[in-house]
Amino acid sequence: MDGVLRCSRYAFGPNRLHYCGPDANAEVSAYIQAGASDPGLFSILKQFHTMYPYLQMIAWANGIADPFHPRVVEAYWLGNNLLTGVSKQQLFLHLAERLRLKRRLKPAEFDLITKAISQGAVPHHNFHVFGVWRRTGHEKREHTLASLDACRVSWGKVKKVSGPVLIIETPPLILTEGKLSLGKPVVKKITRQLESYYDIEQIKAGELLSLHWGVPCEVITKKQAQILKQLTLKHLAIANQSL
């Protein structure tokens, strides 16, 4: 799968809910179902004003010309060694100037983000969810445990497949004594929004999936799931210091 199409599968969930990106959900869905990308999809994804700058920064810091290179897309959504190619200064400037957080947040709130960078935060989507999104997000929407859990990229093991319905086992985000953590795996039923011939026919019980806003994004390996878990726990630990 090319990087643009792969990225669109992660962008689909929040775009469907009108949280991120342009009003182009039907177009994104059509590209995914067709299993093909073109400059039109590239143009749509460039309008995701948080995601795309992160991809640009990761690519630039690692000497990669294409922000939608598959490795760059994987780094942001799942995690890989490209994240360590971004320096603390580059991440700080990205958040302070490119995303204009220094203007949008109160000084004390931005100081917490600066502290997170000093403690080893990297430009992964789940860092943004726990460290930035819960402080900013959308003005008229209050952050809840459920919204944080849905917004982070998570993973689940497929237990059963029945057409568009998947039964998965996945560790939920929980709040215990004022601190965020991952709970024991629970079983959930998900009705796929990305209905394509490939999805219906190929997903099998026992496989691991990445999930974003209730949407199964792609089949991932055990190693990818392990990296995603490590990065999730890392950024939860950093976020908990400011709760």
Number of C-alpha atoms within 10 A of each C-alpha: 10 13 18 20 23 21 24 22 20 21 24 26 24 18 20 20 11 13 15 19 21 15 15 15 19 12 13 24 19 16 18 20 15 12 15 14 19 10 9 11 19 16 10 17 23 18 15 16 14 16 20 18 18 24 23 17 21 28 24 16 17 15 10 15 11 14 21 23 18 16 19 28 27 21 22 22 23 25 27 18 13 18 21 17 15 18 15 19 11 15 21 18 14 17 22 18 12 16 15 12 20 18 11 13 15 11 11 9 17 20 13 17 25 18 14 22 20 13 13 13 24 25 26 24 24 28 25 22 23 22 25 20 17 18 18 16 14 12 7 6 10 11 15 10 14 11 15 18 20 20 22 21 25 25 27 25 23 22 17 17 19 10 13 15 14 21 18 23 19 21 18 20 21 16 12 10 5 9 14 18 17 17 13 11 14 11 15 14 15 15 16 17 16 21 15 16 11 12 18 16 11 10 18 17 14 13 16 24 22 23 22 21 22 19 23 25 25 16 21 16 13 12 9 18 21 14 16 23 18 13 21 23 17 17 22 21 16 21 22 14 11 13 8
